[in-house]
Amino acid sequence: MPIRHRSIKKVRRDRLRGFIDPRLIEAMGHPVREHILAVLNERVASPTEIGDEIGLDVSAFYKHVQTLERLGFIECVGSRRSRGFIERFYRAKATLYFDDEAWRRLPPTIREDVCTDLLQSISKEACAAIAAGKLGKGSADHVSWTPGLVDVRGQREAMEILEDALSRLMEVRRESSTRLSETGEEGIQMTFALIGFEADRSSPPPRREGDPPKAPPAPARERKRRRASAR
């Protein structure tokens, strides 16, 4: 029996290919939910605090908080009585993270969009920090640029180092969030960025100490002999 004219509603879900967790699609499907998740990935906060920051009454967006909690992306970590009602405080339970397998499953166009969005966000935050006198004048700054020539094994090992650093940073953030919720301290807003990529060969980076020496050009007669032997 031909099936080409079936309604899309009759197509079984397990026959459709996917590459993103449907819960994540729902969580990120509204700009307010995306903002709430971004804030709670940075620190513990209450809906009232988030509403004050963006100029919205809690009643206007609390359903989005409930949606994120139902999906398992945030959790309540405490409460206090404030202005006659119970103010609940939340933190993020999940971060937008793609492991190697999930990243490979994403279409190239989406991977490009994710990379572009992240780089734009990093650049925007760094420029804002410089303008505010936070970057370049503090004792806790780290800014580095490390171009270099590596082999395939070196490329793999470098990526593993970055993955390990990311895992450790996420662990530090979780532990800090727990301590801050217990002590009530304000905390220090930090931004960390890790990036490693294959550079554009048409624009070679400047040589640095430790780079392997470039192979000297072959003598003219040797180059002529090799060209002749290739015929």
C-alpha positions in Angstrom: 0.0 0.0 0.0 1.6 3.3 -1.0 2.3 5.7 1.9 3.5 8.8 0.1 0.2 10.6 0.5 -0.2 10.0 4.3 -0.8 12.9 6.6 2.4 13.9 8.5 0.4 13.3 11.7 0.3 9.6 10.9 4.1 9.3 10.5 5.6 7.4 13.4 7.9 9.5 15.5 10.6 6.8 15.6 10.8 7.0 11.8 11.8 10.6 11.9 15.5 11.5 12.4 16.4 14.0 15.1 19.6 15.5 16.6 18.4 17.7 19.5 16.7 16.6 22.7 13.0 17.5 22.4 13.1 18.8 25.9 15.8 21.3 24.9 13.8 22.4 22.0 10.8 23.2 24.3 13.1 24.8 26.9 14.7 27.1 24.3 11.5 27.7 22.4 10.8 31.1 24.0 13.2 34.0 24.6 12.1 34.4 28.2 12.8 30.8 29.0 16.2 31.1 27.3 17.0 34.1 29.4 15.9 32.5 32.6 18.0 29.4 31.8 21.0 31.6 31.0 20.7 33.5 34.3 20.3 30.4 36.4 23.3 28.8 34.7 25.4 31.7 36.0 24.0 32.0 39.6 21.2 31.2 42.0 18.3 33.6 41.6 14.6 34.0 42.2 12.0 34.8 39.6 11.4 38.1 41.3 15.1 39.0 40.9 15.0 38.0 37.2 11.8 40.0 36.7 13.3 43.1 38.2 16.3 42.8 35.9 14.2 42.6 32.7 11.4 44.8 33.8 8.7 42.2 34.0 6.2 41.3 36.7 6.7 37.7 37.9 3.1 36.8 37.1 3.8 37.6 33.4 6.5 34.9 33.0 6.3 32.5 36.0 4.7 29.9 33.8 8.1 29.7 32.0 9.8 29.0 35.3 7.4 26.2 35.9 8.0 24.8 32.4 11.8 24.8 32.9 11.3 23.1 36.3 9.0 20.5 34.8 11.5 19.7 32.0 14.2 19.2 34.6 16.4 22.1 33.6 16.2 24.0 36.9 15.5 23.1 40.5 14.5 25.0 43.6 17.3 25.3 46.2 15.7 27.5 48.8 13.0 30.0 49.8 12.4 32.9 52.0 9.4 35.1 53.0 9.6 38.4 51.3 6.9 41.2 51.0 4.2 38.8 52.3 4.9 35.9 49.9 7.3 33.0 49.7 10.2 33.8 47.3 11.7 30.7 45.8 15.3 30.5 44.5 16.4 28.3 41.6 19.6 27.1 40.0 20.2 25.4 36.7 20.5 21.6 36.6 21.5 21.3 33.0 23.7 23.2 30.6 23.5 23.4 26.8 26.2 20.9 26.1 27.0 18.7 23.1 29.4 15.8 23.6 31.4 14.6 20.6 28.8 12.2 19.4 25.9 14.7 19.7 28.0 17.4 18.0 28.8 15.1 15.0 25.1 14.4 14.6 24.2 18.1 14.2 23.9 19.3 10.6 26.9 21.5 9.6 24.7 24.5 9.2 23.6 24.3 12.8 27.1 23.7 14.1 28.2 26.9 12.2 25.3 28.8 13.8 26.2 27.6 17.3 29.9 28.5 16.8 29.0 31.9 15.4 26.6 32.7 18.2 29.1 31.6 20.9 31.9 33.7 19.4 29.6 36.8 19.1 28.6 36.4 22.8 32.2 36.0 23.9 33.3 39.0 22.0 30.3 41.1 23.3 31.0 40.2 26.9 34.8 40.7 26.6 34.3 44.2 25.0 31.8 45.1 27.7 34.2 44.0 30.4 37.0 46.1 28.9 34.8 49.1 28.7 33.8 48.6 32.4 37.4 48.3 33.5 36.9 44.7 34.5 39.1 43.0 31.9 42.8 43.8 31.8 42.9 45.6 35.2 42.0 42.7 37.5 44.2 40.2 39.2 42.0 37.2 38.1 42.3 37.8 34.3 43.5 35.2 31.9 43.7 36.0 28.2 45.9 33.9 25.9 46.3 33.1 22.2 48.3 30.0 21.3 48.7 29.2 17.6 50.9 26.3 16.8 51.6 23.4 14.4 50.6 20.0 15.6 50.2 16.5 14.2 46.9 14.5 14.3 47.8 13.0 17.7 48.6 16.5 19.0 45.3 17.8 17.8 43.4 15.0 19.5 45.4 15.5 22.8 44.8 19.3 22.7 41.0 18.8 22.3 41.1 16.4 25.3 42.8 19.0 27.4 40.1 21.5 26.5 37.3 19.0 27.3 39.0 18.3 30.7 39.2 22.0 31.4 35.5 22.4 30.5 34.5 19.6 32.8 36.5 21.0 35.7 35.1 24.5 35.2 31.5 23.2 35.2 32.3 21.3 38.4 33.7 24.5 40.0 30.6 26.4 39.0 28.3 23.8 40.5 30.3 23.7 43.8 30.4 27.5 44.0 26.6 27.6 43.4 26.0 25.2 46.3 28.2 27.2 48.6 26.7 30.5 47.6 23.2 29.2 48.3 24.3 28.1 51.7 26.2 31.3 52.7 24.1 33.9 51.0 27.1 35.6 49.5 26.7 37.7 46.4 29.4 35.9 44.5 31.7 37.1 41.7 30.4 37.1 38.1 32.9 35.4 35.8 33.1 34.5 32.2 35.2 31.6 30.9 35.7 30.8 27.3 37.6 27.8 25.7 38.2 27.5 21.9 40.3 25.4 19.7 40.1 25.1 15.9 42.0 24.4 12.8 43.3 27.7 11.5 42.9 29.1 8.0 46.0 28.0 6.2 45.9 31.1 3.9 46.8 33.2 6.9 49.6 31.4 8.8 50.0 32.6 12.4 53.3 34.3 13.5 56.0 31.8 14.5 56.6 31.5 18.2 59.3 30.0 20.4 58.8 26.2 20.5 57.3 25.9 17.0 59.0 23.2 14.9 61.4 24.8 12.3 60.1 25.1 8.8 61.7 22.7 6.3 64.2 24.5 4.1 63.3 24.8 0.4 64.8 22.1 -1.8 67.7 23.3 -4.0 66.7 24.3 -7.5 68.3 21.2 -9.2 66.5 18.9 -6.7 63.2 20.5 -7.4 63.7 20.1 -11.1 64.6 16.4 -10.7 61.5 15.8 -8.7 59.3 17.4 -11.2 60.8 15.3 -14.0 60.4 12.1 -12.1 56.7 12.8 -11.6 56.0 12.6 -15.3 
